[in-house]
Amino acid sequence: MLINSIENYLNDFGKKVIDESQKELKAVKGDTALGASIRFKVELTSTGFSTKFYMNEYGRYLDEGV
């Protein structure tokens, strides 16, 4: 039961991060392929959970201000 609760929380968290990221990007750049590429994955590991976020490669440069 606890594992399901934690996984649900992390999925909700990931969705909120994606929504906020897409809103912020859309406000600056409009609808883009980068916005559509943002996604996440929650995985059960041997020590707990891992939440990973993904996007097109050039998003990292945009995020870092390059």
CHARMM internal coordinates of N, CA and C (Angstrom, degrees):
IC EDIT
DIST 1 N 1 CA 1.4598
DIST 1 CA 1 C 1.5317
ANGL 1 N 1 CA 1 C 111.01
DIST 1 C 2 N 1.3344
ANGL 1 CA 1 C 2 N 116.95
DIHE 1 N 1 CA 1 C 2 N -43.56
DIST 2 N 2 CA 1.4551
ANGL 1 C 2 N 2 CA 120.59
DIHE 1 CA 1 C 2 N 2 CA -179.78
DIST 2 CA 2 C 1.5251
ANGL 2 N 2 CA 2 C 111.14
DIHE 1 C 2 N 2 CA 2 C -63.65
DIST 2 C 3 N 1.3393
ANGL 2 CA 2 C 3 N 115.81
DIHE 2 N 2 CA 2 C 3 N -39.02
DIST 3 N 3 CA 1.4720
ANGL 2 C 3 N 3 CA 119.61
DIHE 2 CA 2 C 3 N 3 CA 179.35
DIST 3 CA 3 C 1.5248
ANGL 3 N 3 CA 3 C 110.33
DIHE 2 C 3 N 3 CA 3 C -62.11
DIST 3 C 4 N 1.3230
ANGL 3 CA 3 C 4 N 117.73
DIHE 3 N 3 CA 3 C 4 N -43.06
DIST 4 N 4 CA 1.4654
ANGL 3 C 4 N 4 CA 120.49
DIHE 3 CA 3 C 4 N 4 CA 178.38
DIST 4 CA 4 C 1.5169
ANGL 4 N 4 CA 4 C 111.14
DIHE 3 C 4 N 4 CA 4 C -63.40
DIST 4 C 5 N 1.3239
ANGL 4 CA 4 C 5 N 117.99
DIHE 4 N 4 CA 4 C 5 N -39.53
DIST 5 N 5 CA 1.4655
ANGL 4 C 5 N 5 CA 121.67
DIHE 4 CA 4 C 5 N 5 CA 179.32
DIST 5 CA 5 C 1.5227
ANGL 5 N 5 CA 5 C 111.03
DIHE 4 C 5 N 5 CA 5 C -64.38
DIST 5 C 6 N 1.3176
ANGL 5 CA 5 C 6 N 116.11
DIHE 5 N 5 CA 5 C 6 N -43.54
DIST 6 N 6 CA 1.4711
ANGL 5 C 6 N 6 CA 119.98
DIHE 5 CA 5 C 6 N 6 CA 179.58
DIST 6 CA 6 C 1.5234
ANGL 6 N 6 CA 6 C 110.37
DIHE 5 C 6 N 6 CA 6 C -65.90
DIST 6 C 7 N 1.3220
ANGL 6 CA 6 C 7 N 116.05
DIHE 6 N 6 CA 6 C 7 N -44.03
DIST 7 N 7 CA 1.4672
ANGL 6 C 7 N 7 CA 119.79
DIHE 6 CA 6 C 7 N 7 CA 179.66
DIST 7 CA 7 C 1.5277
ANGL 7 N 7 CA 7 C 110.76
DIHE 6 C 7 N 7 CA 7 C -63.02
DIST 7 C 8 N 1.3146
ANGL 7 CA 7 C 8 N 117.72
DIHE 7 N 7 CA 7 C 8 N -41.89
DIST 8 N 8 CA 1.4733
ANGL 7 C 8 N 8 CA 121.50
DIHE 7 CA 7 C 8 N 8 CA 176.94
DIST 8 CA 8 C 1.5224
ANGL 8 N 8 CA 8 C 110.97
DIHE 7 C 8 N 8 CA 8 C -62.09
DIST 8 C 9 N 1.3265
ANGL 8 CA 8 C 9 N 116.94
DIHE 8 N 8 CA 8 C 9 N -43.17
DIST 9 N 9 CA 1.4632
ANGL 8 C 9 N 9 CA 120.69
DIHE 8 CA 8 C 9 N 9 CA 178.32
DIST 9 CA 9 C 1.5306
ANGL 9 N 9 CA 9 C 110.17
DIHE 8 C 9 N 9 CA 9 C -60.66
DIST 9 C 10 N 1.3244
ANGL 9 CA 9 C 10 N 117.51
DIHE 9 N 9 CA 9 C 10 N -46.57
DIST 10 N 10 CA 1.4642
ANGL 9 C 10 N 10 CA 120.88
DIHE 9 CA 9 C 10 N 10 CA -179.09
DIST 10 CA 10 C 1.5243
ANGL 10 N 10 CA 10 C 111.82
DIHE 9 C 10 N 10 CA 10 C -65.20
DIST 10 C 11 N 1.3258
ANGL 10 CA 10 C 11 N 117.54
DIHE 10 N 10 CA 10 C 11 N -36.29
DIST 11 N 11 CA 1.4663
ANGL 10 C 11 N 11 CA 120.33
DIHE 10 CA 10 C 11 N 11 CA 175.77
DIST 11 CA 11 C 1.5206
ANGL 11 N 11 CA 11 C 110.93
DIHE 10 C 11 N 11 CA 11 C -65.64
DIST 11 C 12 N 1.3270
ANGL 11 CA 11 C 12 N 117.88
DIHE 11 N 11 CA 11 C 12 N -42.29
DIST 12 N 12 CA 1.4654
ANGL 11 C 12 N 12 CA 121.01
DIHE 11 CA 11 C 12 N 12 CA 176.37
DIST 12 CA 12 C 1.5270
ANGL 12 N 12 CA 12 C 110.75
DIHE 11 C 12 N 12 CA 12 C -62.66
DIST 12 C 13 N 1.3295
ANGL 12 CA 12 C 13 N 116.01
DIHE 12 N 12 CA 12 C 13 N -43.00
DIST 13 N 13 CA 1.4623
ANGL 12 C 13 N 13 CA 121.18
DIHE 12 CA 12 C 13 N 13 CA 177.92
DIST 13 CA 13 C 1.5273
ANGL 13 N 13 CA 13 C 110.57
DIHE 12 C 13 N 13 CA 13 C -60.11
DIST 13 C 14 N 1.3243
ANGL 13 CA 13 C 14 N 117.04
DIHE 13 N 13 CA 13 C 14 N -46.68
DIST 14 N 14 CA 1.4630
ANGL 13 C 14 N 14 CA 121.39
DIHE 13 CA 13 C 14 N 14 CA 179.87
DIST 14 CA 14 C 1.5143
ANGL 14 N 14 CA 14 C 112.03
DIHE 13 C 14 N 14 CA 14 C -60.46
DIST 14 C 15 N 1.3363
ANGL 14 CA 14 C 15 N 116.75
DIHE 14 N 14 CA 14 C 15 N -42.49
DIST 15 N 15 CA 1.4660
ANGL 14 C 15 N 15 CA 120.65
DIHE 14 CA 14 C 15 N 15 CA 178.22
DIST 15 CA 15 C 1.5256
ANGL 15 N 15 CA 15 C 111.23
DIHE 14 C 15 N 15 CA 15 C -62.51
DIST 15 C 16 N 1.3245
ANGL 15 CA 15 C 16 N 117.35
DIHE 15 N 15 CA 15 C 16 N -40.35
DIST 16 N 16 CA 1.4676
ANGL 15 C 16 N 16 CA 120.67
DIHE 15 CA 15 C 16 N 16 CA 179.40
DIST 16 CA 16 C 1.5231
ANGL 16 N 16 CA 16 C 111.08
DIHE 15 C 16 N 16 CA 16 C -66.36
DIST 16 C 17 N 1.3276
ANGL 16 CA 16 C 17 N 116.74
DIHE 16 N 16 CA 16 C 17 N -41.82
DIST 17 N 17 CA 1.4671
ANGL 16 C 17 N 17 CA 120.41
DIHE 16 CA 16 C 17 N 17 CA 178.35
DIST 17 CA 17 C 1.5276
ANGL 17 N 17 CA 17 C 109.96
DIHE 16 C 17 N 17 CA 17 C -62.21
DIST 17 C 18 N 1.3265
ANGL 17 CA 17 C 18 N 117.25
DIHE 17 N 17 CA 17 C 18 N -44.19
DIST 18 N 18 CA 1.4650
ANGL 17 C 18 N 18 CA 121.69
DIHE 17 CA 17 C 18 N 18 CA 179.31
DIST 18 CA 18 C 1.5311
ANGL 18 N 18 CA 18 C 110.25
DIHE 17 C 18 N 18 CA 18 C -62.77
DIST 18 C 19 N 1.3301
ANGL 18 CA 18 C 19 N 117.19
DIHE 18 N 18 CA 18 C 19 N -47.33
DIST 19 N 19 CA 1.4731
ANGL 18 C 19 N 19 CA 121.03
DIHE 18 CA 18 C 19 N 19 CA -179.97
DIST 19 CA 19 C 1.5178
ANGL 19 N 19 CA 19 C 111.42
DIHE 18 C 19 N 19 CA 19 C -58.69
DIST 19 C 20 N 1.3287
ANGL 19 CA 19 C 20 N 116.81
DIHE 19 N 19 CA 19 C 20 N -47.64
DIST 20 N 20 CA 1.4638
ANGL 19 C 20 N 20 CA 120.65
DIHE 19 CA 19 C 20 N 20 CA -179.04
DIST 20 CA 20 C 1.5284
ANGL 20 N 20 CA 20 C 111.37
DIHE 19 C 20 N 20 CA 20 C -65.69
DIST 20 C 21 N 1.3157
ANGL 20 CA 20 C 21 N 116.93
DIHE 20 N 20 CA 20 C 21 N -40.31
DIST 21 N 21 CA 1.4700
ANGL 20 C 21 N 21 CA 120.82
DIHE 20 CA 20 C 21 N 21 CA 178.93
DIST 21 CA 21 C 1.5274
ANGL 21 N 21 CA 21 C 110.93
DIHE 20 C 21 N 21 CA 21 C -63.25
DIST 21 C 22 N 1.3244
ANGL 21 CA 21 C 22 N 115.93
DIHE 21 N 21 CA 21 C 22 N -44.01
DIST 22 N 22 CA 1.4630
ANGL 21 C 22 N 22 CA 119.85
DIHE 21 CA 21 C 22 N 22 CA 179.79
DIST 22 CA 22 C 1.5225
ANGL 22 N 22 CA 22 C 111.25
DIHE 21 C 22 N 22 CA 22 C -66.78
DIST 22 C 23 N 1.3244
ANGL 22 CA 22 C 23 N 118.18
DIHE 22 N 22 CA 22 C 23 N -39.06
DIST 23 N 23 CA 1.4712
ANGL 22 C 23 N 23 CA 121.15
DIHE 22 CA 22 C 23 N 23 CA 177.57
DIST 23 CA 23 C 1.5232
ANGL 23 N 23 CA 23 C 111.01
DIHE 22 C 23 N 23 CA 23 C -62.31
DIST 23 C 24 N 1.3362
ANGL 23 CA 23 C 24 N 115.75
DIHE 23 N 23 CA 23 C 24 N -45.89
DIST 24 N 24 CA 1.4674
ANGL 23 C 24 N 24 CA 120.21
DIHE 23 CA 23 C 24 N 24 CA -179.13
DIST 24 CA 24 C 1.5240
ANGL 24 N 24 CA 24 C 111.05
DIHE 23 C 24 N 24 CA 24 C -64.42
DIST 24 C 25 N 1.3208
ANGL 24 CA 24 C 25 N 116.78
DIHE 24 N 24 CA 24 C 25 N -43.77
DIST 25 N 25 CA 1.4631
ANGL 24 C 25 N 25 CA 120.96
DIHE 24 CA 24 C 25 N 25 CA 178.93
DIST 25 CA 25 C 1.5212
ANGL 25 N 25 CA 25 C 110.67
DIHE 24 C 25 N 25 CA 25 C -64.38
DIST 25 C 26 N 1.3317
ANGL 25 CA 25 C 26 N 117.08
DIHE 25 N 25 CA 25 C 26 N -42.74
DIST 26 N 26 CA 1.4594
ANGL 25 C 26 N 26 CA 120.77
DIHE 25 CA 25 C 26 N 26 CA -179.38
DIST 26 CA 26 C 1.5275
ANGL 26 N 26 CA 26 C 111.25
DIHE 25 C 26 N 26 CA 26 C -63.44
DIST 26 C 27 N 1.3315
ANGL 26 CA 26 C 27 N 117.62
DIHE 26 N 26 CA 26 C 27 N -36.84
DIST 27 N 27 CA 1.4642
ANGL 26 C 27 N 27 CA 121.20
DIHE 26 CA 26 C 27 N 27 CA 179.22
DIST 27 CA 27 C 1.5229
ANGL 27 N 27 CA 27 C 111.64
DIHE 26 C 27 N 27 CA 27 C -63.91
DIST 27 C 28 N 1.3314
ANGL 27 CA 27 C 28 N 116.39
DIHE 27 N 27 CA 27 C 28 N -31.90
DIST 28 N 28 CA 1.4655
ANGL 27 C 28 N 28 CA 120.74
DIHE 27 CA 27 C 28 N 28 CA -177.87
DIST 28 CA 28 C 1.5253
ANGL 28 N 28 CA 28 C 112.39
DIHE 27 C 28 N 28 CA 28 C -92.98
DIST 28 C 29 N 1.3273
ANGL 28 CA 28 C 29 N 117.22
DIHE 28 N 28 CA 28 C 29 N -42.42
DIST 29 N 29 CA 1.4675
ANGL 28 C 29 N 29 CA 121.51
DIHE 28 CA 28 C 29 N 29 CA -171.72
DIST 29 CA 29 C 1.5200
ANGL 29 N 29 CA 29 C 114.65
DIHE 28 C 29 N 29 CA 29 C -115.46
DIST 29 C 30 N 1.3403
ANGL 29 CA 29 C 30 N 118.26
DIHE 29 N 29 CA 29 C 30 N -8.57
DIST 30 N 30 CA 1.4620
ANGL 29 C 30 N 30 CA 120.47
DIHE 29 CA 29 C 30 N 30 CA -174.51
DIST 30 CA 30 C 1.5207
ANGL 30 N 30 CA 30 C 110.03
DIHE 29 C 30 N 30 CA 30 C 81.22
DIST 30 C 31 N 1.3297
ANGL 30 CA 30 C 31 N 116.26
DIHE 30 N 30 CA 30 C 31 N -167.78
DIST 31 N 31 CA 1.4625
ANGL 30 C 31 N 31 CA 120.25
DIHE 30 CA 30 C 31 N 31 CA 177.49
DIST 31 CA 31 C 1.5204
ANGL 31 N 31 CA 31 C 109.02
DIHE 30 C 31 N 31 CA 31 C -71.44
DIST 31 C 32 N 1.3198
ANGL 31 CA 31 C 32 N 116.51
DIHE 31 N 31 CA 31 C 32 N 125.40
DIST 32 N 32 CA 1.4646
ANGL 31 C 32 N 32 CA 120.70
DIHE 31 CA 31 C 32 N 32 CA -177.51
DIST 32 CA 32 C 1.5214
ANGL 32 N 32 CA 32 C 110.59
DIHE 31 C 32 N 32 CA 32 C -135.28
DIST 32 C 33 N 1.3210
ANGL 32 CA 32 C 33 N 115.25
DIHE 32 N 32 CA 32 C 33 N 164.22
DIST 33 N 33 CA 1.4614
ANGL 32 C 33 N 33 CA 120.76
DIHE 32 CA 32 C 33 N 33 CA 173.89
DIST 33 CA 33 C 1.5254
ANGL 33 N 33 CA 33 C 110.14
DIHE 32 C 33 N 33 CA 33 C -64.86
DIST 33 C 34 N 1.3310
ANGL 33 CA 33 C 34 N 116.41
DIHE 33 N 33 CA 33 C 34 N -31.95
DIST 34 N 34 CA 1.4600
ANGL 33 C 34 N 34 CA 119.97
DIHE 33 CA 33 C 34 N 34 CA 178.23
DIST 34 CA 34 C 1.5282
ANGL 34 N 34 CA 34 C 110.29
DIHE 33 C 34 N 34 CA 34 C -62.46
DIST 34 C 35 N 1.3102
ANGL 34 CA 34 C 35 N 117.24
DIHE 34 N 34 CA 34 C 35 N -46.08
DIST 35 N 35 CA 1.4578
ANGL 34 C 35 N 35 CA 120.58
DIHE 34 CA 34 C 35 N 35 CA 179.10
DIST 35 CA 35 C 1.5174
ANGL 35 N 35 CA 35 C 112.11
DIHE 34 C 35 N 35 CA 35 C -59.22
DIST 35 C 36 N 1.3150
ANGL 35 CA 35 C 36 N 115.83
DIHE 35 N 35 CA 35 C 36 N -40.17
DIST 36 N 36 CA 1.4628
ANGL 35 C 36 N 36 CA 120.45
DIHE 35 CA 35 C 36 N 36 CA -179.91
DIST 36 CA 36 C 1.5300
ANGL 36 N 36 CA 36 C 111.92
DIHE 35 C 36 N 36 CA 36 C -71.24
DIST 36 C 37 N 1.3252
ANGL 36 CA 36 C 37 N 117.34
DIHE 36 N 36 CA 36 C 37 N -21.83
DIST 37 N 37 CA 1.4611
ANGL 36 C 37 N 37 CA 120.68
DIHE 36 CA 36 C 37 N 37 CA -176.34
DIST 37 CA 37 C 1.5300
ANGL 37 N 37 CA 37 C 113.14
DIHE 36 C 37 N 37 CA 37 C -85.80
DIST 37 C 38 N 1.3169
ANGL 37 CA 37 C 38 N 118.42
DIHE 37 N 37 CA 37 C 38 N -11.90
DIST 38 N 38 CA 1.4604
ANGL 37 C 38 N 38 CA 120.76
DIHE 37 CA 37 C 38 N 38 CA -176.72
DIST 38 CA 38 C 1.5208
ANGL 38 N 38 CA 38 C 109.57
DIHE 37 C 38 N 38 CA 38 C -71.29
DIST 38 C 39 N 1.3374
ANGL 38 CA 38 C 39 N 115.18
DIHE 38 N 38 CA 38 C 39 N 128.16
DIST 39 N 39 CA 1.4623
ANGL 38 C 39 N 39 CA 120.83
DIHE 38 CA 38 C 39 N 39 CA -179.04
DIST 39 CA 39 C 1.5263
ANGL 39 N 39 CA 39 C 109.53
DIHE 38 C 39 N 39 CA 39 C -154.09
DIST 39 C 40 N 1.3214
ANGL 39 CA 39 C 40 N 116.85
DIHE 39 N 39 CA 39 C 40 N 171.97
DIST 40 N 40 CA 1.4603
ANGL 39 C 40 N 40 CA 121.16
DIHE 39 CA 39 C 40 N 40 CA 178.25
DIST 40 CA 40 C 1.5146
ANGL 40 N 40 CA 40 C 110.50
DIHE 39 C 40 N 40 CA 40 C -143.73
DIST 40 C 41 N 1.3360
ANGL 40 CA 40 C 41 N 114.35
DIHE 40 N 40 CA 40 C 41 N 166.23
DIST 41 N 41 CA 1.4615
ANGL 40 C 41 N 41 CA 120.21
DIHE 40 CA 40 C 41 N 41 CA 178.69
DIST 41 CA 41 C 1.5269
ANGL 41 N 41 CA 41 C 108.02
DIHE 40 C 41 N 41 CA 41 C -146.15
DIST 41 C 42 N 1.3171
ANGL 41 CA 41 C 42 N 116.48
DIHE 41 N 41 CA 41 C 42 N 131.39
DIST 42 N 42 CA 1.4600
ANGL 41 C 42 N 42 CA 122.55
DIHE 41 CA 41 C 42 N 42 CA 175.23
DIST 42 CA 42 C 1.5282
ANGL 42 N 42 CA 42 C 106.77
DIHE 41 C 42 N 42 CA 42 C -103.19
DIST 42 C 43 N 1.3312
ANGL 42 CA 42 C 43 N 116.04
DIHE 42 N 42 CA 42 C 43 N 127.72
DIST 43 N 43 CA 1.4539
ANGL 42 C 43 N 43 CA 120.57
DIHE 42 CA 42 C 43 N 43 CA -178.84
DIST 43 CA 43 C 1.5173
ANGL 43 N 43 CA 43 C 110.60
DIHE 42 C 43 N 43 CA 43 C -127.27
DIST 43 C 44 N 1.3048
ANGL 43 CA 43 C 44 N 116.92
DIHE 43 N 43 CA 43 C 44 N 140.11
DIST 44 N 44 CA 1.4549
ANGL 43 C 44 N 44 CA 122.37
DIHE 43 CA 43 C 44 N 44 CA 173.27
DIST 44 CA 44 C 1.5262
ANGL 44 N 44 CA 44 C 107.63
DIHE 43 C 44 N 44 CA 44 C -82.32
DIST 44 C 45 N 1.3297
ANGL 44 CA 44 C 45 N 116.43
DIHE 44 N 44 CA 44 C 45 N 126.82
DIST 45 N 45 CA 1.4603
ANGL 44 C 45 N 45 CA 121.44
DIHE 44 CA 44 C 45 N 45 CA 179.25
DIST 45 CA 45 C 1.5287
ANGL 45 N 45 CA 45 C 108.99
DIHE 44 C 45 N 45 CA 45 C -114.64
DIST 45 C 46 N 1.3087
ANGL 45 CA 45 C 46 N 116.53
DIHE 45 N 45 CA 45 C 46 N 178.82
DIST 46 N 46 CA 1.4617
ANGL 45 C 46 N 46 CA 120.34
DIHE 45 CA 45 C 46 N 46 CA 179.51
DIST 46 CA 46 C 1.5281
ANGL 46 N 46 CA 46 C 112.27
DIHE 45 C 46 N 46 CA 46 C -69.19
DIST 46 C 47 N 1.3248
ANGL 46 CA 46 C 47 N 117.27
DIHE 46 N 46 CA 46 C 47 N -18.65
DIST 47 N 47 CA 1.4704
ANGL 46 C 47 N 47 CA 120.69
DIHE 46 CA 46 C 47 N 47 CA -178.82
DIST 47 CA 47 C 1.5238
ANGL 47 N 47 CA 47 C 113.31
DIHE 46 C 47 N 47 CA 47 C -112.54
DIST 47 C 48 N 1.3125
ANGL 47 CA 47 C 48 N 118.82
DIHE 47 N 47 CA 47 C 48 N 2.00
DIST 48 N 48 CA 1.4696
ANGL 47 C 48 N 48 CA 121.73
DIHE 47 CA 47 C 48 N 48 CA -179.28
DIST 48 CA 48 C 1.5139
ANGL 48 N 48 CA 48 C 110.63
DIHE 47 C 48 N 48 CA 48 C 149.18
DIST 48 C 49 N 1.3142
ANGL 48 CA 48 C 49 N 114.72
DIHE 48 N 48 CA 48 C 49 N -128.04
DIST 49 N 49 CA 1.4648
ANGL 48 C 49 N 49 CA 120.49
DIHE 48 CA 48 C 49 N 49 CA -179.67
DIST 49 CA 49 C 1.5142
ANGL 49 N 49 CA 49 C 110.24
DIHE 48 C 49 N 49 CA 49 C -123.85
DIST 49 C 50 N 1.3133
ANGL 49 CA 49 C 50 N 114.86
DIHE 49 N 49 CA 49 C 50 N 154.82
DIST 50 N 50 CA 1.4564
ANGL 49 C 50 N 50 CA 122.61
DIHE 49 CA 49 C 50 N 50 CA 174.09
DIST 50 CA 50 C 1.5259
ANGL 50 N 50 CA 50 C 107.44
DIHE 49 C 50 N 50 CA 50 C -128.96
DIST 50 C 51 N 1.3223
ANGL 50 CA 50 C 51 N 116.18
DIHE 50 N 50 CA 50 C 51 N 129.88
DIST 51 N 51 CA 1.4621
ANGL 50 C 51 N 51 CA 121.20
DIHE 50 CA 50 C 51 N 51 CA 175.56
DIST 51 CA 51 C 1.5216
ANGL 51 N 51 CA 51 C 107.31
DIHE 50 C 51 N 51 CA 51 C -113.71
DIST 51 C 52 N 1.3219
ANGL 51 CA 51 C 52 N 116.12
DIHE 51 N 51 CA 51 C 52 N 119.23
DIST 52 N 52 CA 1.4621
ANGL 51 C 52 N 52 CA 121.14
DIHE 51 CA 51 C 52 N 52 CA -177.56
DIST 52 CA 52 C 1.5206
ANGL 52 N 52 CA 52 C 109.09
DIHE 51 C 52 N 52 CA 52 C -117.54
DIST 52 C 53 N 1.3267
ANGL 52 CA 52 C 53 N 115.35
DIHE 52 N 52 CA 52 C 53 N 139.52
DIST 53 N 53 CA 1.4596
ANGL 52 C 53 N 53 CA 122.10
DIHE 52 CA 52 C 53 N 53 CA 178.60
DIST 53 CA 53 C 1.5216
ANGL 53 N 53 CA 53 C 108.15
DIHE 52 C 53 N 53 CA 53 C -112.22
DIST 53 C 54 N 1.3290
ANGL 53 CA 53 C 54 N 115.52
DIHE 53 N 53 CA 53 C 54 N 143.00
DIST 54 N 54 CA 1.4586
ANGL 53 C 54 N 54 CA 122.43
DIHE 53 CA 53 C 54 N 54 CA -177.39
DIST 54 CA 54 C 1.5265
ANGL 54 N 54 CA 54 C 110.12
DIHE 53 C 54 N 54 CA 54 C -132.48
DIST 54 C 55 N 1.3282
ANGL 54 CA 54 C 55 N 115.45
DIHE 54 N 54 CA 54 C 55 N 152.13
DIST 55 N 55 CA 1.4596
ANGL 54 C 55 N 55 CA 122.11
DIHE 54 CA 54 C 55 N 55 CA 172.87
DIST 55 CA 55 C 1.5192
ANGL 55 N 55 CA 55 C 107.80
DIHE 54 C 55 N 55 CA 55 C -162.57
DIST 55 C 56 N 1.3231
ANGL 55 CA 55 C 56 N 116.65
DIHE 55 N 55 CA 55 C 56 N 170.10
DIST 56 N 56 CA 1.4616
ANGL 55 C 56 N 56 CA 119.98
DIHE 55 CA 55 C 56 N 56 CA 175.84
DIST 56 CA 56 C 1.5193
ANGL 56 N 56 CA 56 C 109.27
DIHE 55 C 56 N 56 CA 56 C -54.31
DIST 56 C 57 N 1.3100
ANGL 56 CA 56 C 57 N 116.17
DIHE 56 N 56 CA 56 C 57 N 147.91
DIST 57 N 57 CA 1.4637
ANGL 56 C 57 N 57 CA 122.16
DIHE 56 CA 56 C 57 N 57 CA -174.32
DIST 57 CA 57 C 1.5302
ANGL 57 N 57 CA 57 C 113.40
DIHE 56 C 57 N 57 CA 57 C -54.26
DIST 57 C 58 N 1.3114
ANGL 57 CA 57 C 58 N 118.27
DIHE 57 N 57 CA 57 C 58 N -40.60
DIST 58 N 58 CA 1.4617
ANGL 57 C 58 N 58 CA 118.84
DIHE 57 CA 57 C 58 N 58 CA -175.67
DIST 58 CA 58 C 1.5310
ANGL 58 N 58 CA 58 C 112.00
DIHE 57 C 58 N 58 CA 58 C -70.21
DIST 58 C 59 N 1.3128
ANGL 58 CA 58 C 59 N 117.69
DIHE 58 N 58 CA 58 C 59 N -11.11
DIST 59 N 59 CA 1.4571
ANGL 58 C 59 N 59 CA 120.54
DIHE 58 CA 58 C 59 N 59 CA 175.98
DIST 59 CA 59 C 1.5041
ANGL 59 N 59 CA 59 C 112.82
DIHE 58 C 59 N 59 CA 59 C -63.72
DIST 59 C 60 N 1.3170
ANGL 59 CA 59 C 60 N 117.25
DIHE 59 N 59 CA 59 C 60 N -32.55
DIST 60 N 60 CA 1.4632
ANGL 59 C 60 N 60 CA 121.33
DIHE 59 CA 59 C 60 N 60 CA 177.88
DIST 60 CA 60 C 1.5249
ANGL 60 N 60 CA 60 C 110.37
DIHE 59 C 60 N 60 CA 60 C -63.50
DIST 60 C 61 N 1.3115
ANGL 60 CA 60 C 61 N 116.87
DIHE 60 N 60 CA 60 C 61 N -41.10
DIST 61 N 61 CA 1.4649
ANGL 60 C 61 N 61 CA 120.68
DIHE 60 CA 60 C 61 N 61 CA 179.72
DIST 61 CA 61 C 1.5286
ANGL 61 N 61 CA 61 C 110.25
DIHE 60 C 61 N 61 CA 61 C -67.90
DIST 61 C 62 N 1.3086
ANGL 61 CA 61 C 62 N 117.20
DIHE 61 N 61 CA 61 C 62 N -39.79
DIST 62 N 62 CA 1.4521
ANGL 61 C 62 N 62 CA 121.47
DIHE 61 CA 61 C 62 N 62 CA 177.59
DIST 62 CA 62 C 1.5222
ANGL 62 N 62 CA 62 C 110.20
DIHE 61 C 62 N 62 CA 62 C -64.63
DIST 62 C 63 N 1.3346
ANGL 62 CA 62 C 63 N 116.64
DIHE 62 N 62 CA 62 C 63 N -41.62
DIST 63 N 63 CA 1.4517
ANGL 62 C 63 N 63 CA 121.83
DIHE 62 CA 62 C 63 N 63 CA -179.97
DIST 63 CA 63 C 1.5262
ANGL 63 N 63 CA 63 C 111.17
DIHE 62 C 63 N 63 CA 63 C -64.51
DIST 63 C 64 N 1.3207
ANGL 63 CA 63 C 64 N 117.28
DIHE 63 N 63 CA 63 C 64 N -35.33
DIST 64 N 64 CA 1.4616
ANGL 63 C 64 N 64 CA 121.96
DIHE 63 CA 63 C 64 N 64 CA -178.35
DIST 64 CA 64 C 1.5276
ANGL 64 N 64 CA 64 C 112.09
DIHE 63 C 64 N 64 CA 64 C -85.74
DIST 64 C 65 N 1.3143
ANGL 64 CA 64 C 65 N 117.58
DIHE 64 N 64 CA 64 C 65 N -2.02
DIST 65 N 65 CA 1.4551
ANGL 64 C 65 N 65 CA 120.72
DIHE 64 CA 64 C 65 N 65 CA 177.26
DIST 65 CA 65 C 1.5184
ANGL 65 N 65 CA 65 C 114.21
DIHE 64 C 65 N 65 CA 65 C 79.28
DIST 65 C 66 N 1.3106
ANGL 65 CA 65 C 66 N 117.81
DIHE 65 N 65 CA 65 C 66 N 21.74
DIST 66 N 66 CA 1.4717
ANGL 65 C 66 N 66 CA 121.81
DIHE 65 CA 65 C 66 N 66 CA -179.28
DIST 66 CA 66 C 1.5109
ANGL 66 N 66 CA 66 C 108.95
DIHE 65 C 66 N 66 CA 66 C -84.45
END
COOR INIT
IC SEED 1 N 1 CA 1 C
IC BUILD
